[in-house]
Amino acid sequence: MTKVITKQKDSGFGKAKLLPGNFRAAAIQMASGPHVDANLLEAGRLMKMAANQGAAIIGLPEYFAIMGMKEMDKVKVAESFGAGPIQDFLSRSAKRLGVWIIGGSIPLKSDQGNKIRNSCLVYDHKGQCVARYDKIHLFDFQRGAEKYDESKTIEPGHQVVTLDSPFGKIGLSICYDLRFPELYRAMGDCDLIFVPSAFTETTGKAHWETLIRARAIENLSYVIAPAQGGYHMNGRETHGSSMIVDPWGVVLDRLQRGSGVVIAGVNPIHINELRTSLPALQHRTLSIQAQTVKK
């Protein structure tokens, strides 16, 4: 099921000075630690940098507010939807900077007390929360001593979320969702797809760029992919390589490791021209069912 948020009545671009139809989007890269206050301070510094460079919409990485020493640490700081210091920070930042913020992911309380919802919240330039997406696909990986099992501390979401915005139709996803192209098909024709992530170095160096560019190409959409990138106090290593990719699969900007800002111009005319010259989205025949050939 797709949830669509109604467009805002004003221009929605806040303080950013833009050419008609064009705007700048930014992806923030971090190497978050276990202390929420310190992470919020760093996120605020980087978002201010992005806004000063003309970004009108800014994406934060998955787990930007906390990468705990233990998996249960994020459960301990989980907030009720609509109230809490992390959500207050996102709202204030969006309003102060005059930008839209795609809030990576933050821990929200679930119906199961020992688990959270890993949620991406979207704030407009007035500081209003206009969309919420709960991560659907939960990461499960083991190779040698390296092991992850998000289902132990996270309750999955069940709803595909898109929203209409002054920047076009936005599709929301988080990290491991990237491996499931059917999710992006279910979104319909999006102009921007956000993929805030914390890919491990093991899986990231093998698949991250390939998957990001594939989602851009097959959906003829800009993909903005803010990521965790570096070594964390809990011993985890994340891949980084935050990037913005255009609908033709061209990497417009990238940051390999460390904290920083990735920024690029988005041109809606470019999307329309590509979709006109290569109308692949109109050629989908999803009603066709596979048949097994019996020998």
URHUGI-V528171 format. One record per residue. N is the residue number from 1. D_CENTER is the distance of its C-alpha to the mean C-alpha in Angstrom with 1 decimal. Layout:
n;d_center
N;D_CENTER
N;D_CENTER
This chain:
n;d_center
1;19.1
2;16.9
3;16.6
4;16.8
5;17.0
6;19.8
7;19.7
8;20.7
9;24.3
10;24.2
11;22.7
12;19.5
13;19.2
14;20.6
15;22.4
16;21.0
17;23.8
18;23.0
19;25.0
20;25.4
21;22.5
22;20.6
23;18.0
24;16.0
25;12.3
26;11.2
27;8.8
28;10.2
29;11.5
30;13.4
31;15.7
32;15.7
33;19.0
34;20.6
35;21.5
36;19.2
37;21.3
38;21.1
39;17.3
40;17.1
41;19.7
42;17.9
43;14.6
44;17.0
45;18.9
46;16.1
47;14.7
48;18.4
49;18.8
50;16.0
51;17.7
52;21.1
53;20.1
54;19.5
55;15.8
56;15.5
57;11.8
58;9.8
59;6.3
60;6.9
61;6.5
62;7.1
63;10.7
64;11.0
65;14.0
66;15.8
67;16.5
68;19.8
69;23.0
70;23.2
71;20.9
72;22.6
73;21.8
74;18.5
75;20.6
76;23.1
77;20.8
78;19.1
79;19.4
80;20.6
81;18.4
82;19.5
83;21.1
84;20.7
85;20.3
86;16.5
87;16.1
88;19.0
89;17.6
90;14.5
91;17.0
92;19.5
93;17.3
94;16.1
95;19.8
96;21.3
97;19.4
98;19.4
99;15.8
100;12.9
101;10.2
102;6.7
103;7.6
104;5.3
105;7.8
106;11.4
107;14.5
108;16.2
109;19.7
110;20.5
111;23.9
112;24.5
113;25.5
114;24.7
115;21.1
116;17.9
117;15.1
118;11.7
119;10.1
120;7.3
121;9.6
122;9.9
123;13.0
124;15.2
125;17.5
126;20.1
127;18.2
128;18.0
129;15.4
130;15.0
131;12.5
132;11.6
133;9.9
134;11.3
135;10.3
136;13.0
137;13.7
138;14.9
139;15.6
140;19.3
141;20.8
142;24.2
143;26.0
144;28.9
145;28.2
146;24.4
147;23.2
148;20.1
149;20.3
150;17.5
151;19.6
152;22.1
153;20.1
154;17.4
155;18.3
156;16.2
157;15.0
158;16.8
159;15.5
160;13.4
161;11.9
162;12.0
163;13.4
164;15.9
165;15.5
166;17.6
167;15.2
168;15.7
169;14.1
170;10.4
171;8.9
172;6.2
173;5.7
174;5.4
175;7.5
176;10.9
177;10.1
178;10.1
179;13.8
180;14.6
181;15.1
182;16.9
183;13.7
184;12.8
185;16.5
186;16.6
187;14.2
188;17.0
189;17.0
190;13.7
191;13.9
192;10.3
193;7.5
194;3.8
195;3.2
196;3.0
197;6.6
198;10.2
199;12.2
200;15.9
201;18.1
202;20.2
203;17.7
204;15.6
205;18.8
206;19.9
207;17.0
208;13.7
209;14.8
210;16.7
211;14.0
212;11.5
213;14.6
214;15.8
215;13.0
216;13.6
217;17.3
218;17.8
219;15.9
220;17.2
221;14.0
222;12.2
223;9.1
224;7.0
225;6.0
226;6.4
227;8.4
228;11.3
229;14.4
230;18.0
231;20.4
232;20.0
233;22.9
234;22.7
235;23.5
236;20.2
237;19.1
238;15.6
239;15.3
240;13.4
241;13.7
242;10.7
243;11.3
244;11.3
245;13.2
246;15.5
247;16.6
248;19.5
249;17.5
250;18.5
251;16.5
252;16.9
253;16.0
254;15.2
255;15.7
256;17.2
257;17.6
258;17.9
259;16.5
260;15.9
261;14.4
262;13.4
263;14.4
264;15.7
265;17.4
266;16.3
267;19.4
268;19.6
269;23.1
270;21.9
271;19.8
272;22.9
273;25.2
274;23.5
275;23.3
276;26.9
277;28.1
278;26.3
279;25.9
280;24.4
281;22.3
282;25.8
283;27.3
284;25.4
285;28.0
286;26.1
287;29.4
288;31.0
289;31.4
290;32.0
291;35.5
292;36.9
293;40.1
294;42.9
295;45.3
